Amino acid sequence: MLGSKISLELKESNTAEISFMINNDNEIVIISVDSKIDNLNSIIKQKLNYKKIAVKGVKKGEIYKMPLKININ
């Protein structure tokens, strides 16, 4: 959902942890982005916040954490 191209200038690969939940309208709600990259939080929120998804088997309102690895090319 983020795509393979994120407009960041990095000197080395990096990691982040995204905390999110699914609301009652099946939308992703980004809670936080834990990363050393300053503007990654706004990029993630711009691309994912309130995007509708089709999901089964998730508890709405529960906070999930997802690791993210960003590689440089």
Secondary structure, DSSP 4 states (H G I P E B T S, - for coil): ---S------SS-EEEEEEEEE-TTSBEEEEEEEES-TTHHHHHHHHHTT-B---SS--TT--EEEEEEE---
